[in-house]
Amino acid sequence: MTAPRSITTDDLSLQPPVDDDAQLVAELMDVPVSAERPAQIVRGWREHWDEHGYGAWIVQDGVGARVGFVGLRAHADFIRVTIRVVEGEGSDTLAGRALRLVVAYCLEWLPDLPLRLRVAPEDISTRFVAEAAGMVHVPELDHTVDGDAWEVLELPYVRIADKVPARAREAMLRMWVEVNDAGGAVGFAPGASEGEVARVLDGYIARLGDGGVRCVALNSPLGDLLGFGFVVRPTGATVAHTANLERIMTDPGRRGTNHGALLMAGLHRAAREAGVELVTLDYRGGTGLGEFYTRYGYTEVGRVPGGVRVAPGDDRDGVIMARSL
């Protein structure tokens, strides 16, 4: 499937540039629109789109005003991201929302290369926006250009595995127990023991080799496990084009860093690469997860009232959602 050329939400959209966007670039550069450089930049953006199939997006707000850009540029072994928005009230919030959308898109659709953003050490605002989008400072990538110091942040990456080494299993088990203890709806009643969780985890791991299950892990550039889930294929020929996404979870100690969106992007990528056209998932009612999954294109397709018993006297609906890939 061809990657979409635009990203759209209810009150924000990102579109490829057109020639008239030289006016926006001139405003961001604080130069006259008649200057040559803004038009050159826009031409370069459009040429990059033609060559690579991705590039700079123009950010449009809820009323259609063109208020900034998120740029992507291919390098030999990584993709560089930059972001600029027109200064004003709420500009950092707008930049943050735009960058969160773009980095998730990159993880789902673009070549499997590191995504990096560089910031000056004193640019606290841009660094905050990048970290809220999930990017992580990697000190070993910091460098100096013409006497100017740059710090480099990199996006977490997705690993699609058909086997799980012992150390990775330990990290997954620890996270699963922590998520459950924190109240996450990950298949167990509150207070489930590590042994109970381990038996279910090992059941998934045992099935990885037969092609019916894929483990998708979100990892920090520094090596930490940030989240994981499983893509599970059915066995019937009539439903071979579908898969169920199961045990989706992220580190409860790192909330607010876009990891849920990044993990969903990775799961969708893994499923699509395996030939899946339609994915389903289910969740426990009363958790607010329906709103979360709706943001990623899911629609409720079924509900079993009282189908999940969390504890005696605490029955929740079992909810099924689906989306096309």
C-alpha positions as CSV (number, residue, x, y, z in Angstrom):
1,M,0.0,0.0,0.0
2,T,1.3,3.5,-0.9
3,A,1.9,5.8,2.1
4,P,-0.6,8.6,2.4
5,R,0.7,12.0,1.3
6,S,-1.2,13.9,4.0
7,I,-2.0,13.6,7.7
8,T,-5.3,14.9,8.9
9,T,-7.1,15.2,12.3
10,D,-10.2,17.1,13.3
11,D,-8.4,20.4,13.8
12,L,-4.9,20.0,12.3
13,S,-3.6,18.8,8.9
14,L,-0.2,18.4,7.3
15,Q,0.0,18.7,3.5
16,P,2.9,18.6,1.0
17,P,4.1,22.1,0.0
18,V,2.9,24.1,-3.0
19,D,4.7,27.0,-4.7
20,D,2.7,29.6,-2.8
21,D,4.2,28.3,0.5
22,A,7.2,30.5,-0.2
23,Q,5.1,33.2,1.5
24,L,5.0,31.1,4.7
25,V,8.7,30.4,4.5
26,A,9.5,34.1,4.1
27,E,7.5,34.9,7.2
28,L,9.3,32.2,9.2
29,M,12.7,33.6,7.9
30,D,11.6,37.2,8.5
31,V,12.6,38.2,4.9
32,P,10.5,39.8,2.1
33,V,8.4,37.3,0.1
34,S,10.2,38.6,-3.0
35,A,13.5,37.2,-1.7
36,E,14.9,34.3,-3.7
37,R,15.7,32.0,-0.8
38,P,12.1,31.1,0.3
39,A,11.1,30.0,-3.2
40,Q,14.3,28.0,-3.4
41,I,13.5,26.2,-0.2
42,V,10.0,25.3,-1.4
43,R,11.4,24.0,-4.7
44,G,13.8,21.8,-2.8
45,W,11.0,20.4,-0.7
46,R,9.0,19.5,-3.7
47,E,11.9,17.9,-5.4
48,H,12.5,15.8,-2.3
49,W,8.9,14.6,-2.4
50,D,9.3,13.7,-6.1
51,E,12.5,11.7,-5.4
52,H,11.7,10.0,-2.1
53,G,7.9,10.0,-1.7
54,Y,8.1,12.0,1.5
55,G,9.5,15.4,2.7
56,A,8.3,18.6,4.3
57,W,4.7,19.0,5.4
58,I,3.0,22.3,5.7
59,V,1.1,22.6,9.0
60,Q,-2.5,23.9,8.7
61,D,-4.5,24.8,11.8
62,G,-8.3,24.2,12.3
63,V,-9.3,27.1,10.2
64,G,-7.0,26.3,7.3
65,A,-4.2,28.8,8.0
66,R,-0.8,27.7,7.0
67,V,1.2,28.2,10.2
68,G,4.5,26.2,9.9
69,F,6.2,23.1,8.6
70,V,7.7,19.8,9.7
71,G,10.5,18.9,7.4
72,L,12.0,15.5,6.6
73,R,15.2,15.1,4.7
74,A,16.8,11.8,3.6
75,H,20.5,11.2,4.5
76,A,22.5,8.1,3.7
77,D,21.9,6.4,7.1
78,F,19.2,8.5,8.8
79,I,16.3,10.9,8.2
80,R,16.5,14.4,9.7
81,V,13.4,16.1,11.0
82,T,13.1,19.9,11.5
83,I,10.1,21.9,12.7
84,R,9.2,25.6,12.6
85,V,5.9,27.3,13.3
86,V,4.8,30.9,13.3
87,E,5.5,32.4,16.8
88,G,2.5,33.3,18.8
89,E,0.2,32.1,21.5
90,G,0.0,28.3,21.5
91,S,2.8,27.9,19.0
92,D,4.7,25.3,21.1
93,T,1.5,23.3,21.6
94,L,0.8,23.4,17.8
95,A,4.4,22.3,17.1
96,G,4.2,19.5,19.6
97,R,1.0,18.1,18.1
98,A,2.3,18.3,14.5
99,L,5.6,16.6,15.5
100,R,3.8,13.8,17.3
101,L,1.7,13.1,14.2
102,V,4.7,13.1,11.9
103,V,7.0,10.9,14.0
104,A,4.3,8.2,14.3
105,Y,3.7,8.4,10.5
106,C,7.5,8.0,10.0
107,L,7.6,4.9,12.2
108,E,4.6,3.3,10.3
109,W,5.4,4.3,6.7
110,L,8.9,5.5,6.0
111,P,12.2,3.5,5.4
112,D,13.5,1.8,8.5
113,L,16.1,4.4,9.3
114,P,16.8,6.4,12.4
115,L,14.8,9.6,12.6
116,R,16.9,12.4,14.2
117,L,16.4,16.0,15.2
118,R,19.2,18.3,16.3
119,V,18.8,21.2,18.6
120,A,21.1,23.9,20.1
121,P,21.7,23.3,23.8
122,E,20.0,26.5,24.7
123,D,16.9,25.7,22.6
124,I,14.9,24.3,25.5
125,S,11.5,24.8,23.8
126,T,12.3,22.7,20.7
127,R,13.9,20.0,22.9
128,F,10.8,19.8,25.0
129,V,8.6,19.5,21.9
130,A,10.8,16.7,20.6
131,E,10.9,14.8,23.9
132,A,7.1,15.0,24.3
133,A,6.8,13.4,20.8
134,G,8.9,10.5,22.1
135,M,12.4,11.5,20.9
136,V,15.4,10.7,23.1
137,H,18.7,12.6,23.5
138,V,21.6,10.4,22.3
139,P,24.7,12.1,23.7
140,E,27.1,10.0,21.5
141,L,25.5,11.7,18.4
142,D,26.1,15.3,19.6
143,H,28.5,17.2,17.4
144,T,29.8,20.6,16.4
145,V,29.4,22.3,13.0
146,D,31.4,25.5,12.3
147,G,31.8,26.1,16.0
148,D,28.1,25.6,16.8
149,A,27.2,22.8,19.3
150,W,24.3,20.5,18.4
151,E,22.5,18.0,20.6
152,V,20.8,15.1,18.7
153,L,17.6,13.4,19.6
154,E,16.4,10.2,18.0
155,L,13.1,8.5,17.7
156,P,12.5,5.1,19.3
157,Y,12.6,2.2,16.9
158,V,10.4,-0.8,16.3
159,R,11.7,-4.4,16.4
160,I,9.6,-7.1,14.8
161,A,10.7,-10.4,16.2
162,D,10.1,-14.1,15.6
163,K,12.0,-15.0,18.7
164,V,12.6,-13.3,22.1
165,P,16.0,-13.6,23.9
166,A,16.0,-14.3,27.6
167,R,16.9,-10.7,28.5
168,A,14.1,-9.3,26.4
169,R,11.7,-11.7,27.9
170,E,12.7,-10.5,31.4
171,A,12.1,-6.9,30.4
172,M,8.7,-7.8,28.8
173,L,7.6,-9.7,31.9
174,R,8.6,-6.9,34.2
175,M,6.7,-4.4,32.2
176,W,3.6,-6.6,31.9
177,V,3.5,-7.0,35.7
178,E,4.1,-3.2,36.2
179,V,1.3,-2.3,33.8
180,N,-1.1,-4.7,35.4
181,D,-0.2,-3.4,38.9
182,A,-0.8,0.1,37.7
183,G,-4.3,-0.7,36.7
184,G,-3.7,-1.4,33.0
185,A,-6.2,-3.6,31.1
186,V,-3.7,-6.2,29.9
187,G,-5.6,-9.5,30.5
188,F,-5.3,-10.0,34.3
189,A,-7.2,-9.1,37.4
190,P,-5.4,-6.7,39.7
191,G,-2.6,-8.2,41.7
192,A,-1.8,-11.1,39.3
193,S,1.4,-12.8,40.2
194,E,4.5,-12.8,38.0
195,G,4.1,-16.5,37.5
196,E,0.6,-16.0,36.1
197,V,1.8,-13.4,33.7
198,A,4.9,-15.4,32.7
199,R,2.7,-18.4,31.6
200,V,0.7,-16.2,29.2
201,L,3.8,-14.4,27.9
202,D,5.6,-17.7,27.3
203,G,2.6,-18.9,25.4
204,Y,3.0,-16.1,23.0
205,I,6.7,-16.6,22.7
206,A,6.2,-20.3,21.9
207,R,4.0,-19.4,19.0
208,L,6.4,-16.9,17.4
209,G,8.2,-19.5,15.3
210,D,5.1,-20.8,13.5
211,G,4.4,-17.5,11.7
212,G,1.0,-17.0,13.4
213,V,2.3,-14.5,15.9
214,R,4.7,-11.5,15.6
215,C,6.1,-9.7,18.6
216,V,6.4,-5.9,18.1
217,A,8.6,-4.1,20.5
218,L,9.2,-0.3,20.9
219,N,12.7,0.4,22.0
220,S,14.6,3.5,23.0
221,P,17.7,4.4,21.1
222,L,19.5,3.9,24.4
223,G,18.3,0.3,24.6
224,D,15.3,0.4,27.0
225,L,12.1,-1.4,26.3
226,L,9.3,1.2,26.0
227,G,6.4,-1.0,25.0
228,F,5.3,-4.1,23.1
229,G,2.3,-6.0,21.7
230,F,1.5,-9.0,19.5
231,V,0.1,-9.3,16.0
232,V,-1.9,-12.6,16.0
233,R,-3.1,-14.2,12.7
234,P,-6.2,-16.5,12.6
235,T,-5.9,-20.0,11.1
236,G,-9.0,-20.0,8.8
237,A,-8.5,-19.4,5.1
238,T,-11.4,-17.1,4.9
239,V,-9.9,-14.7,7.5
240,A,-6.3,-15.0,6.5
241,H,-6.2,-11.3,5.5
242,T,-7.0,-10.3,9.1
243,A,-5.1,-10.1,12.4
244,N,-5.8,-9.3,16.0
245,L,-3.6,-6.9,18.0
246,E,-3.1,-8.2,21.5
247,R,-1.5,-7.3,24.9
248,I,-0.7,-3.7,23.8
249,M,1.2,-1.9,26.5
250,T,3.8,0.8,27.2
251,D,6.0,1.6,30.2
252,P,3.7,3.1,32.8
253,G,6.5,5.2,34.1
254,R,6.9,7.1,30.8
255,R,3.4,8.4,30.2
256,G,2.9,11.5,28.1
257,T,5.8,10.8,25.7
258,N,3.8,9.6,22.6
259,H,4.8,5.9,23.1
260,G,1.3,4.7,22.7
261,A,1.0,6.3,19.2
262,L,4.5,5.0,18.3
263,L,3.7,1.5,19.3
264,M,0.4,1.5,17.4
265,A,2.3,2.7,14.3
266,G,4.8,-0.1,14.7
267,L,2.0,-2.7,15.1
268,H,0.3,-1.4,12.0
269,R,3.6,-1.5,10.1
270,A,4.3,-5.1,11.2
271,A,0.8,-6.3,10.3
272,R,0.8,-4.5,6.9
273,E,4.3,-6.0,6.0
274,A,2.8,-9.4,6.8
275,G,0.0,-8.9,4.3
276,V,-2.7,-8.1,6.8
277,E,-5.5,-5.9,5.4
278,L,-7.8,-5.6,8.4
279,V,-6.9,-5.5,12.1
280,T,-9.1,-6.0,15.2
281,L,-8.4,-5.5,18.9
282,D,-10.4,-5.7,22.1
283,Y,-10.4,-3.9,25.4
284,R,-12.0,-3.7,28.8
285,G,-14.8,-1.1,29.1
286,G,-14.4,1.7,31.7
287,T,-10.7,2.3,30.8
288,G,-11.0,5.1,28.3
289,L,-9.2,3.1,25.7
290,G,-12.0,3.4,23.1
291,E,-11.2,7.1,22.7
292,F,-7.5,6.3,22.4
293,Y,-8.0,3.7,19.6
294,T,-10.5,5.9,17.8
295,R,-7.7,8.4,17.2
296,Y,-5.9,5.7,15.2
297,G,-8.7,4.9,12.9
298,Y,-10.6,2.2,14.9
299,T,-14.3,1.8,15.0
300,E,-16.3,-0.1,17.5
301,V,-17.8,-3.2,15.9
302,G,-19.0,-5.3,18.9
303,R,-19.7,-5.2,22.6
304,V,-20.4,-7.9,25.1
305,P,-22.1,-6.3,28.2
306,G,-20.5,-7.6,31.3
307,G,-18.1,-9.9,29.4
308,V,-15.1,-9.1,31.5
309,R,-15.0,-9.8,35.2
310,V,-12.3,-7.7,36.8
311,A,-13.4,-8.6,40.3
312,P,-16.5,-9.9,42.0
313,G,-19.2,-7.3,41.5
314,D,-17.0,-5.5,38.9
315,D,-18.1,-6.7,35.5
316,R,-17.1,-4.6,32.4
317,D,-18.1,-4.7,28.8
318,G,-15.8,-6.5,26.4
319,V,-15.4,-4.1,23.4
320,I,-14.2,-5.1,19.9
321,M,-12.8,-2.5,17.5
322,A,-11.5,-2.8,13.9
323,R,-9.8,-0.8,11.2
324,S,-8.6,-1.3,7.7
325,L,-4.9,-1.0,7.0
